[in-house]
Amino acid sequence: MTDTPRQDVKWACVAGRLEGGGHVLPVRVYYEDTDAGGVVYHANYLRFCERGRSDFLRLLDVRHGALRGADGRRLLFVVRRMTCEFLAPARLDDVLEVRTWAGKCSRVRLHLRQEIRLVERGGTDAPRPPQTGPIFTAEVMVAVIDDSGRPARLPDEVMNKLAALPAARD
């Protein structure tokens, strides 16, 4: 027997954590995430959400690179629709949480709700008022396709993992 932990267990904290029927991924805002004014550039909220969705699936043991359909073809998740609301800015050195919940899931699409919350102010700027609630929200519909770009169906194993999750919050 070996004392070496499995890689996925050893580095599980990098993928965030499952909590309250969803997923939480801590993210620190780095200089590269901001515009000239030190505010997170709008497109980077989408990147943070993509990481949250990917790590949510990773912790459910649904691996993007290993996902295969019944016919053996590689399966891919693609964002079909995303509705976003930018509610308040995040700034350089802030610590954020990307929260992800699964909603209605079928064999061909997943509905997810995501929000980004400010959990710790960073930097040395003048104090800002405390933030309550999310600073960004997104409703996301993800479609399943095969490696030829055609619509595909998720395998039973993945559907069972998703079905075990509570429905997304209102």
N, C-alpha and C positions, 0 to 999 in steps of 0.2 A: 504494500500500500504506500502511496506517496503523500507527502505533506503539501505538495504543490496544489493550490486551489485552481479550479477551472477558470480560464480567462474570463468567461462571462460573469462568473460570481465575483472574482477579484475586482473587476472594474464596473460592477453593477451600479455603483453610485454615480458614475458618469452619465448613465441613462436616466437619471431621476428616480422617481419612485411611484408606485401605484398607491393611491390614497383615495378613500371616499368614493370608490367606484370609477375613478378616473386616474389620470396621470399628472404628476407635477414635475416639471423640469426647471431647475434653477439656471438662470442665465445672467452673467455680468455684462454690462454694456462697456465695450472697448472703444478706443478711439476710432478704429476702422468702421464701427457701426454708426458713427455720427456724421452730421454735416458740419459745415464750417462754424456753426454756432454751438456745437456740442450737444445737439439734440439728435435722437435716433432718427435716421433717414427712414422715410415711410416704407420703402421696400424691405427693409431689414426686419420689420415685424413679421412679414411673410416668411422670411428665412427662419426666424425663431419658432414660428408655428410649424414649419416643415420639420424642424428638429424634434419638436414636441410630438408630432404625429408619428414620426419614425421610431422614436424611443418608446412611445406608448406601445406600438406593435412589437418592438424588440423585447420589452418586458413581458409581453404576452406570448413570447417565443414564436412570433411570426416574423421570419427573416426575409427581407426584400430579395436578397440574392438567391435564396433557396426555395422561393415560392414557385410551385409547379401545379399545373392543372392536371385533370384526370388523364389527358392525352400526353402528359410529359412536357408540354410546352411551358416555357417560363411565363409567369404572371407578373404584371406590373400594376401599381396603383398610380392613377393620374388624377389630378384635380380637375374636375369637370366644372364646378361652380364654387365661388367663394364670395361671400358678402361680408364686408369688413366695416367696422366703425372705429375710428381713431378718436379716443375720448380725452386723452391728456398725454403730454409728451414724457418720454423717458430721456434721461440725459447721461452723459459720460460718467462712468463708474457706478451708476445705479445697479442694484441687484433686483432682478425681475423673476417672477415665476410664470412659466407657460403652463396653463392648465388645459387638459384635453379630456373630453368625455365623449363616449360613443353614443349615438342616438340610434335611430332606426337603421338596421343593417339588413341587406339582402345578399344573395349570392353574387350580384353584379355591381352593387354600390354600397358605400358606407356614408352615413351622415354623421358628422362630428361637430361638436361645439368646442370652441377654444376661446380662452381669454388670457390676456397677459396682465399681471398685477405687479405693481411696484411694492417690493417688500423692504427695501432699504435704500435710503438716499445715499448717493456717493458724492465724491468731490468735495471741494471746499467753498462752493458758491454760497451766497447768502441763503439763510434758511428759507425753505419753501413750505407752504402749508402742508399738513399731512394729507396723504392720498388715501381715500377709502374706495373700495370697489375696483373694478378693472380699468385699465387705461387703454385697452384695445380688446375688441371682441371680433370673432369670426364664426360664421356658419359655413361649413365646408362640405361639399359633396364630392366624394372620391369614387371614381369608376374603376372597374377592374378590366384590364385588357391583356391579351397575350402578346408574345414578342413580335407578332406580325401587325399589331395595332388593332386587332379585332376585339370586340367585346368578349369577355370570358367569364367563367363562373369560379367562385372560390371553392376550394375543397371542403369536405365535411369537417375536417379537423380544425380549420380556421373558423368556420361558422360556429362550431361548438364553443370555441374560446370567446368569440364575440357575444354569443347568446348568453353566456354566463355573466356578462357585465350588466349592471343596472342601466336602465335607459338614461339618456342625457338629461341634465337638469333643464328646467324651463327657463 
